[in-house]
């Protein structure tokens, strides 16, 4: 079973409260969502491998640590996942970016895939799948399925708010994928939204409602 981790750093929790507030406008919502993503990735990448390298400081030669050159990629689930990409790239600017387009049928709540574009060496990269909300788990599971079909092996799902139902659905379908969230919220509403949640992240990011 993949692990589920809530990253409860005080700065993450403070910023999450800002974007939960319905009075927060598009500009601030977009900025703070990326800031949370950056803070989350800082925590999640603690296990990146290091290698010894010899460098020369102004004082002389020394052996120090640097990243081993492990290949990484960030994969937003469109469209709301775009609101977390820049935050990840602030810390990992060399990461490649793939895209998965999903939309949710408002009647059935079922996800539908409409676009997939990935780096050609996806099978060699560690992937951070990003989406602000893990609600029913349908979109996340479909995205993970799409990536696995294309050869991806190492994936982590990174979300801002998660519902227990969504966490359970992903863990059951993909026990090899770890999930990281800024918050585990209370429940799903009857229309499939997370409570207390933060509303429709895509609309709030892009000002479309």
C-alpha positions in Angstrom: 0.0 0.0 0.0 1.3 3.4 -1.0 1.8 5.8 1.9 -0.4 8.8 2.4 1.3 11.9 4.0 -0.1 15.2 5.1 2.5 17.9 5.0 1.4 20.0 8.0 4.2 22.5 8.0 2.9 25.8 9.5 3.6 27.8 6.4 1.7 25.3 4.2 -1.2 25.3 6.6 -1.3 29.2 6.7 -1.2 29.5 3.0 -3.8 26.8 2.5 -6.2 28.8 4.7 -5.7 31.8 2.4 -6.8 30.0 -0.7 -9.7 28.3 1.1 -11.2 31.7 1.8 -13.9 32.5 -0.8 -12.9 36.2 -0.6 -9.4 35.4 -2.0 -9.2 36.7 -5.6 -7.8 35.0 -8.7 -4.4 36.7 -8.5 -3.7 35.8 -4.9 -5.2 32.3 -5.3 -2.8 31.6 -8.2 0.2 32.9 -6.4 -0.4 31.1 -3.1 -1.3 27.8 -4.8 2.2 27.8 -6.4 3.8 28.8 -3.1 2.2 25.8 -1.4 3.3 23.5 -4.2 6.9 24.8 -3.8 6.8 24.2 -0.1 5.4 20.7 -0.6 8.0 19.7 -3.1 10.7 20.9 -0.8 9.5 18.4 1.8 8.8 15.6 -0.7 12.3 15.7 -2.2 14.1 15.0 1.0 15.0 11.5 -0.3 16.6 12.6 -3.6 20.0 10.8 -3.9 23.2 12.7 -3.6 26.7 12.0 -4.9 30.2 13.2 -3.8 31.9 15.7 -6.0 35.2 17.4 -5.7 35.1 21.2 -6.1 37.5 24.0 -5.3 36.3 26.8 -3.0 38.3 30.1 -2.6 40.1 28.3 0.3 41.0 25.1 -1.6 39.8 21.7 -2.7 37.0 19.9 -0.9 34.5 17.0 -1.4 30.9 18.0 -1.1 27.4 16.8 -2.1 25.3 17.5 -5.1 22.2 15.9 -6.6 23.0 12.7 -8.5 21.3 13.8 -11.7 18.2 11.8 -11.2 15.6 12.6 -13.9 12.4 14.3 -12.7 9.2 15.5 -14.3 6.1 17.3 -13.2 2.8 16.2 -14.7 -0.2 18.5 -14.1 -3.7 17.1 -14.5 -5.3 19.8 -16.7 -6.5 22.3 -16.1 -6.2 23.0 -12.4 -2.9 21.2 -12.1 -1.3 24.0 -14.0 -1.7 26.1 -10.9 1.0 24.1 -9.2 3.6 23.7 -11.9 5.5 26.9 -11.5 5.9 26.3 -7.8 7.6 22.9 -8.5 9.8 24.4 -11.2 11.0 27.1 -8.8 12.8 24.4 -6.9 13.5 22.0 -9.8 14.0 24.1 -12.9 15.5 21.3 -14.9 12.4 19.1 -14.5 10.5 18.2 -17.7 6.8 18.9 -17.9 4.2 16.5 -19.2 0.4 17.2 -19.5 -2.7 15.1 -19.0 -6.0 16.6 -19.9 -9.0 15.3 -18.0 -12.6 16.6 -17.6 -15.2 15.4 -15.2 -18.8 14.7 -16.4 -20.9 16.8 -14.1 -23.7 14.2 -14.1 -21.8 11.0 -13.5 -18.7 12.5 -11.9 -16.7 10.2 -14.1 -13.4 11.5 -15.7 -12.6 11.5 -19.4 -9.2 11.8 -20.9 -8.7 14.1 -23.9 -5.0 15.0 -24.0 -1.7 13.3 -23.1 1.8 14.7 -24.0 4.8 13.4 -22.1 8.6 13.6 -22.3 9.9 10.7 -24.5 11.9 9.2 -21.6 9.0 9.1 -19.1 10.0 5.5 -18.2 13.3 6.9 -16.8 11.9 9.7 -14.7 10.4 10.1 -11.3 7.1 11.9 -11.8 5.3 14.4 -9.6 1.6 14.3 -10.7 0.0 17.5 -9.4 -3.6 18.5 -9.0 -5.1 20.8 -6.4 -7.9 18.4 -5.4 -8.1 14.7 -4.8 -11.9 14.2 -4.6 -13.4 10.9 -5.9 -10.0 9.8 -7.1 -11.3 9.1 -10.6 -9.1 11.7 -12.4 -6.0 10.7 -10.5 -6.5 7.0 -11.2 -7.1 7.7 -14.9 -4.0 9.8 -15.0 -1.8 7.2 -13.3 -3.2 4.5 -15.6 -2.3 6.7 -18.7 1.2 7.2 -17.4 1.7 3.5 -16.6 0.5 2.6 -20.2 3.3 4.9 -21.5 6.0 3.2 -19.4 6.1 5.3 -16.2 7.2 3.4 -13.1 7.9 5.9 -10.3 5.2 8.3 -9.5 4.0 10.5 -6.6 0.7 12.2 -6.4 0.8 15.7 -5.0 -2.4 17.5 -4.1 -3.5 20.5 -2.0 -6.7 19.0 -0.4 -7.8 15.4 -0.3 -11.0 13.7 0.6 -10.8 10.3 2.4 -12.8 8.7 -0.4 -10.2 9.8 -3.0 -7.3 8.7 -0.9 -8.8 5.2 -0.5 -9.7 5.0 -4.2 -6.1 5.7 -5.3 -4.5 3.5 -2.7 -6.7 0.6 -3.7 -6.1 1.1 -7.5 -2.4 2.0 -7.3 -0.8 0.8 -4.1 2.6 1.6 -5.6 1.9 5.4 -5.7 2.6 7.6 -2.7 0.2 10.4 -2.0 1.1 13.8 -0.5 -1.5 16.4 0.6 -1.5 19.7 2.4 -4.7 18.6 4.1 -7.0 15.6 4.5 -10.4 17.2 4.5 -13.6 15.9 6.1 -15.6 14.4 3.2 -17.1 14.6 -0.2 -20.4 16.5 -0.7 -23.3 14.9 -2.6 -22.1 16.6 -5.8 -18.6 15.3 -5.5 -16.8 18.4 -4.1 -14.4 18.3 -1.1 -15.7 19.8 2.2 -14.5 22.2 3.5 -12.3 22.2 0.4 -11.5 25.3 -1.6 -14.2 25.3 -4.2 -13.5 24.7 -7.9 -9.7 25.1 -8.1 -9.7 25.5 -11.9 -12.3 28.3 -11.8 -10.6 30.1 -9.0 -7.2 29.8 -10.6 -8.3 31.1 -14.0 -11.2 33.4 -13.1 -13.7 31.4 -15.1 -16.6 31.6 -12.7 
